[in-house]
Amino acid sequence: MSTAGSEYRLDGIYKQRQDGFYMQRVKLPAGVVSASQARTIAAVSTRFGQGTVHLTTRGSMEIHWLKEEDLPQVKRELAMTGLTSRGACGGAVRGITCGSQGAHGFPIIETLARRLQRHFTGNPRFERLPKKFKIGIEADVVGGRHLIQDVGLVLAGIDGGRARYDLWIAGGLGREPQAAFLFVENLAEERIIPVIEAILRVYTAHAPPPKRLKFLAKEFGEAKLCQLIKAEATFSEEIPEVSGIHENFITAVNDHNRLELPVFAGKLTAAQLAIIANRAEICADGVLMVTANQDIALQLLPDVDAAAELSILQQQTGLTSAGSAPALRVCPGNHECLMGLTATRDVARELLAHIGMQGRKLTWALSGCQNSCTQPQLADIGIVSSTLVKGEDGVRTPRFDLYRSTGEGLGTAAGCAHTLDELCGKVREIG
């Protein structure tokens, strides 16, 4: 890189596996993006990349195949429609994620996500952290996503229009998965930002690079970590109550009028994204969402028939219905990512050929390395490309670790160092 890698990362940019190409990640609060913003992302991908967009499990969009000399103009064009990538990578507060977009309380969650993103993004006090810092907001604990965040907020109740949250801390995946623990219950919304600031100050002061907050929970113990955070001046502060017009894009949630368009491995063409955005203008109040399973969701207007709209979208985009296919989260792997050990999209297609009827009722996640970006420890069946083994012929082939959900907490290891053939056999056994 001609610029220091850490500086690029703070602007949401990673170098690709292919020499001379870069990936730009775009932060979307709670995975929500306006139709006009989505068209901008599609246009940038078409003009500067190769016309593809990757949807992440944290509700972001990624544009691949960008050249270094185009990065300033890419950032400018994204900013012109209110999009930011600052802190989407590197040692910063990452995008605020949410896996509960279909919950009735989601508009309140989205508002908080926007407020947190606005407060922490580009704030020099909270950049150049020891490593990434992830915040997630959920309507409940069912999906377990609160367990994998540095700060996980779970909606505890709503009184007089004001929300309260249970706050979990020090979770994370990667090579050493660790579930978050409950830090504060029934936290008033006005106290959330000060408490997170206190957590960040303790994290910055005590964690050596490149450690996450979970390192301090293990190093100090939960009790001492909590004591240090509560001793920070900001911990007891309460910011003024926010008033004015609500800023959420999603104004109401109706189970019967929610449409989810399946996207294999989260990979869309820019043309497909533009078509979906245009349809969202017509039938979904100009808003679309990136789900935690790397699909696109629309909250349709009350008079729109969901089945008919799905048919229109499939016909116009060429995206097929999920039908009986399982939910399968897939990272870019070594197709584009420097860290990827395996061609994940190819492996995913191979696995789909072996998943039986029972398996199609389950959620699956395939990660191309031990960073576990697809959250395999939260899926019913999680698969991690853990290493490469050199054979007698000199060819290095991947080995896969298998995780199974226990129903509580993070999934546990159910097998390790499987070859692809062995992995497919395990998949067939699941049914």
Buried (B, 14 or more C-beta within 10 A) or exposed (E): EEEEEEEBBBBBBBBBBEEEBBBBBBBBBBBBBBBEBBBBBBBBBBEBBEBBBBBBBBBBBBBBBBEBEBBEEBBEBBEEBEBBBBBBBBBBBBBBBBBBBBBEBBBBBBBBBBBBBBBBBBBEEBBBBBBBBBBBBBBEBEBBBBBBBBBBBBBBEEEEEEBBBBBBBBBBBBEEBBBBBBBBEEBBBBBBBBBBBBBBBBBBEBBEEEBBBBBBBEEBEBEEBBEBBBEBEBBEBEBEEEEEEEEBBBEEBEEEBBBBBBBBBBBBBBBBBBBBBBBBBBBBBBBBBBBBBBBBBBBBEEEBEBEEBBEBBBEBBEBEEBEEBBBBBBBBBBBBBEBBBBBBBBBBBBBBEBBEEEBBEBBBBBBBBBBBBBBBBBBBBBBBBBBEEEEEEEEEBBBBBBBBBEEEEBBEEBBEEBEBEBBBEBBEEBE
